[in-house]
Amino acid sequence: MAAGIMRERAPQDGDYWRRCDDARAAGTAPIYRGEPGYRERLDADYDGIACEPYRGR
């Protein structure tokens, strides 16, 4: 996990988030490639980290 980014809970098998707002509300964001719930659709810049924080958020 990237330094300084804490999650409320680790992604679980079966996690599926329609939008990043849903993953953030569940406390699982950011989600890294290979973890449950990761999908390229949620990875805006295709760097292997979905639902990562961004400026202005």
C-alpha positions as CSV (number, residue, x, y, z in Angstrom):
1,M,0.0,0.0,0.0
2,A,1.2,3.5,-0.8
3,A,2.7,5.4,2.1
4,G,0.2,7.7,3.9
5,I,-2.9,6.1,2.5
6,M,-4.9,4.2,5.1
7,R,-8.1,2.1,4.5
8,E,-10.8,1.4,7.0
9,R,-10.9,-2.2,5.9
10,A,-9.0,-4.4,3.5
11,P,-10.8,-5.5,0.3
12,Q,-12.7,-8.8,0.8
13,D,-13.4,-11.7,-1.7
14,G,-16.6,-10.9,-3.4
15,D,-16.3,-7.1,-3.2
16,Y,-17.7,-5.4,-6.2
17,W,-18.0,-1.6,-6.4
18,R,-20.0,0.0,-9.1
19,R,-18.3,3.4,-8.5
20,C,-15.3,4.6,-6.5
21,D,-17.7,6.6,-4.3
22,D,-19.1,3.2,-3.2
23,A,-15.6,1.8,-2.4
24,R,-14.7,4.9,-0.5
25,A,-17.9,4.8,1.5
26,A,-17.1,1.1,2.4
27,G,-13.6,2.1,3.5
28,T,-11.8,-0.1,1.0
29,A,-10.3,2.6,-1.3
30,P,-7.7,2.7,-2.8
31,I,-7.9,-0.8,-4.3
32,Y,-4.7,-2.2,-5.9
33,R,-4.4,-4.4,-8.9
34,G,-4.8,-8.1,-7.8
35,E,-6.9,-7.2,-4.8
36,P,-10.6,-8.2,-4.6
37,G,-12.8,-5.4,-6.1
38,Y,-10.1,-4.0,-8.4
39,R,-11.4,-3.3,-11.9
40,E,-9.7,-1.3,-14.7
41,R,-12.9,0.7,-15.1
42,L,-12.2,2.1,-11.6
43,D,-8.6,2.9,-12.4
44,A,-8.8,6.2,-14.1
45,D,-5.1,6.5,-15.0
46,Y,-4.4,2.8,-15.4
47,D,-1.5,2.8,-12.9
48,G,-2.8,-0.3,-11.0
49,I,-4.5,1.7,-8.2
50,A,-8.3,2.1,-8.4
51,C,-10.2,4.7,-6.5
52,E,-7.1,6.5,-5.4
53,P,-7.4,9.9,-3.8
54,Y,-6.9,12.9,-6.0
55,R,-6.5,16.6,-5.5
56,G,-9.7,18.5,-4.8
57,R,-11.3,15.5,-3.2
